[in-house]
Amino acid sequence: MNTDIGIRSARDLMKTDVITVRVGTTLRDAAQILSEEHVHGVPVVDLTGAVVGVLSGTDLATAMTEEISPHAPAPAVDYGDTDRFPVVDVDPDQTVEHVMSTDVISAGPTATAGDLAAIMGAQEVHRVLILDDGALLGIVSTTDLLPCLAEYENTLR
């Protein structure tokens, strides 16, 4: 592993045991996978293993919100007034491709930690898929970048 923070690459930082879901996975099953695996998002792959999207916990929450009122923030809820409390009826058997993001944010294995941080900031995402010629190699999350920040901070002291 590179120890120079400036040249630490995605290949050095990425997790290679990436949890994925396939097209056709129900929202119920996807939510269970996110919960059981303690992850906040997963790549969605087709039957050939090609990445076709990304599903996040936010996508699942947004799907629930849109069932209440499409394209609007969740309403303020007064828990003392049950007439105003929204009843969310999301079909848990709906499949992930209906709510996933198809804008796959990715980088190559030689991208630096700085490159990845810049992508995450600019795209307002918490993970970047690491692809090589379309093949999924790994994933880098904001959490994976924290050691780089800590090392950088230590070099300033």
C-alpha positions in Angstrom: 0.0 0.0 0.0 1.3 3.5 -0.8 2.0 5.4 2.4 2.3 8.8 0.7 -1.1 10.4 1.1 -0.7 12.3 -2.2 -0.4 9.2 -4.3 -2.6 6.7 -2.4 -4.8 5.2 -5.1 -8.3 3.9 -5.3 -6.8 0.4 -5.7 -5.1 0.9 -2.3 -8.3 2.2 -0.6 -11.1 0.3 -2.2 -13.1 -2.5 -0.7 -13.1 -5.4 -3.1 -15.8 -7.5 -1.4 -18.5 -5.4 -2.8 -22.1 -6.2 -1.8 -24.3 -5.9 -4.9 -28.0 -6.5 -5.8 -29.3 -7.7 -9.1 -31.9 -6.0 -11.3 -35.2 -7.5 -10.2 -34.4 -7.5 -6.5 -37.4 -6.3 -4.5 -37.2 -3.2 -2.3 -37.9 -5.4 0.6 -35.0 -7.7 -0.1 -32.7 -4.7 -0.9 -33.6 -3.0 2.4 -32.9 -6.2 4.2 -29.5 -6.6 2.5 -28.5 -3.0 3.4 -29.5 -3.6 7.0 -27.9 -7.0 7.4 -24.6 -6.0 5.7 -24.4 -2.6 7.5 -24.0 -0.6 4.2 -25.7 2.5 3.0 -25.7 1.8 -0.7 -25.0 -1.0 -3.2 -24.3 -1.2 -6.9 -27.1 -2.7 -8.9 -25.9 -5.2 -11.5 -27.5 -7.0 -14.5 -27.4 -10.7 -15.2 -24.0 -10.3 -16.8 -22.6 -8.5 -13.7 -22.4 -5.1 -15.4 -23.2 -2.2 -13.2 -26.4 -0.5 -14.2 -27.1 1.7 -11.2 -26.6 2.4 -7.5 -29.2 1.9 -4.8 -28.8 3.9 -1.6 -30.8 4.0 1.7 -31.7 7.5 0.6 -33.2 6.1 -2.6 -35.4 3.8 -0.5 -36.4 6.7 1.8 -37.2 8.9 -1.2 -39.4 6.2 -2.7 -41.4 6.2 0.5 -41.6 10.0 0.5 -42.7 10.1 -3.2 -45.5 7.7 -2.4 -46.8 10.5 -0.1 -46.3 13.4 -2.5 -44.1 13.1 -5.6 -41.1 15.5 -5.8 -41.9 17.1 -2.5 -40.2 17.0 0.9 -41.9 14.8 3.5 -44.7 16.7 5.2 -44.4 18.0 8.7 -46.1 15.5 10.9 -48.1 16.3 14.0 -48.1 13.1 15.9 -51.0 14.3 18.1 -53.3 14.5 15.0 -53.6 11.1 13.4 -55.7 12.6 10.5 -52.6 14.5 9.4 -50.2 11.5 9.8 -49.4 10.2 6.3 -50.0 6.5 5.6 -47.2 5.4 3.3 -48.1 2.5 1.1 -44.9 1.5 -0.7 -45.1 -1.7 -2.5 -42.2 -3.7 -1.0 -42.3 -6.0 -4.0 -41.4 -3.2 -6.4 -38.0 -3.7 -7.8 -34.8 -1.7 -7.3 -34.5 -0.5 -10.9 -37.6 1.7 -10.2 -35.8 3.7 -7.5 -32.1 3.3 -8.1 -29.9 6.0 -9.5 -28.8 5.2 -13.0 -26.1 7.9 -12.8 -23.2 5.7 -11.8 -20.4 7.8 -10.2 -17.2 6.0 -10.8 -13.4 6.3 -11.1 -10.6 4.1 -12.3 -8.2 2.2 -10.0 -5.5 4.8 -10.4 -7.6 7.7 -9.1 -6.0 9.3 -6.0 -7.6 9.8 -2.6 -7.8 13.5 -3.5 -9.5 12.7 -6.8 -12.1 10.5 -5.0 -12.8 13.2 -2.4 -13.3 15.8 -5.1 -15.7 13.5 -7.0 -17.7 12.8 -3.8 -17.9 16.5 -3.0 -18.8 17.6 -6.5 -21.4 14.9 -7.0 -22.6 15.0 -3.4 -22.3 11.2 -3.0 -20.9 9.0 -0.3 -19.4 6.3 -2.4 -17.5 6.0 -5.7 -17.5 2.7 -7.7 -14.1 1.7 -8.9 -14.4 0.4 -12.5 -11.9 -0.8 -15.0 -13.2 -1.1 -18.6 -16.7 -1.3 -17.1 -15.9 -4.2 -14.7 -16.5 -3.5 -11.0 -13.3 -3.8 -9.1 -14.3 -2.2 -5.8 -15.9 0.7 -3.9 -14.5 3.6 -1.9 -16.7 5.4 0.6 -16.3 8.5 2.5 -15.4 6.3 5.5 -12.6 4.8 3.5 -11.1 8.2 3.0 -11.0 9.1 6.7 -7.6 7.4 7.4 -6.1 9.6 4.6 -7.5 12.7 6.3 -6.1 11.6 9.6 -2.7 10.8 8.1 -2.7 14.2 6.4 -3.6 15.9 9.7 -0.7 14.1 11.4 1.8 15.4 8.8 0.8 19.0 9.6 1.8 18.6 13.2 
